[in-house]
Amino acid sequence: MAYVISEPCIGTKDASCTEVCPVDCIHPTPDEPEFETAEQLFIDPDECIDCDACVEACPVDAIFSEDQVPDEWQKYIAVNAGHYA
């Protein structure tokens, strides 16, 4: 089960999560051209190894395990997956 980045990331894009991810599954990173125009960061559900490192690193508490995403942010499960489709 993958982790999901939700609404609190929008406009923040702190990117601390990209620095701690051991499998580089969070994009765009600050060194990628689309970082500046992206509204938020995204976790690739196929690459995520559920290590929990990103959850601890996120300063705005935007990252949840897919089965723990709050009801009001359920749409972000599809948003994250859709980014990689």
Buried (B, 14 or more C-beta within 10 A) or exposed (E): EBBBBBBBBBEBBBBBBBEBBEEEBBBBBEEEEEBEEBEBBBBBBEBBEEBEBBBEBBEBEBBBBBEEBEEEBEEBBEBBBEBEE
